[in-house]
């Protein structure tokens, strides 16, 4: 958010710091890619364009 010529650090935003478990990747209608992700027991379907910084669990 930009207020009075000050730009917040996006790396500290809650939307950029939450961690989700990647369950499945697929293609929907018209081959639009999606991913099924889980956080706190809640499973959500999101666009592949929203998935980044994927790491293998150890």
C-alpha positions in Angstrom: 0.0 0.0 0.0 1.3 3.4 -0.9 0.6 6.3 1.5 2.4 9.6 1.5 5.1 8.3 -0.8 6.0 5.4 1.6 5.7 1.8 0.3 5.3 -1.1 2.7 7.6 -4.1 2.6 5.6 -6.8 0.8 7.8 -9.6 2.3 6.2 -8.9 5.7 2.6 -9.0 4.5 0.6 -11.9 6.0 -0.5 -12.9 2.4 3.2 -13.3 1.5 4.4 -15.1 4.7 1.8 -17.8 5.2 2.9 -21.4 4.4 0.5 -23.9 2.7 0.9 -27.6 2.0 0.6 -28.3 -1.8 -1.7 -31.3 -2.2 -2.4 -31.5 -6.0 -1.8 -29.7 -9.3 -4.2 -30.0 -12.1 -5.9 -28.4 -15.1 -9.5 -27.3 -15.2 -11.8 -26.0 -17.9 -9.9 -24.7 -20.9 -6.6 -26.1 -19.5 -6.5 -23.4 -16.8 -4.0 -24.6 -14.2 -4.9 -24.9 -10.5 -3.5 -26.2 -7.3 -5.2 -27.7 -4.2 -3.5 -26.3 -1.1 -4.1 -26.9 2.6 -3.5 -24.7 5.7 -4.8 -25.4 9.2 -7.0 -28.3 7.9 -8.8 -26.1 5.3 -8.3 -27.2 1.6 -8.6 -24.5 -1.0 -8.4 -24.5 -4.8 -6.2 -21.6 -6.2 -4.9 -20.6 -9.5 -1.3 -21.8 -10.3 -0.3 -18.2 -10.8 -0.6 -17.7 -7.1 1.8 -20.6 -6.3 5.4 -19.6 -5.7 8.5 -20.5 -3.7 7.7 -24.2 -3.6 10.0 -26.3 -1.3 10.2 -30.0 -0.8 9.3 -31.1 2.7 12.0 -33.0 4.5 
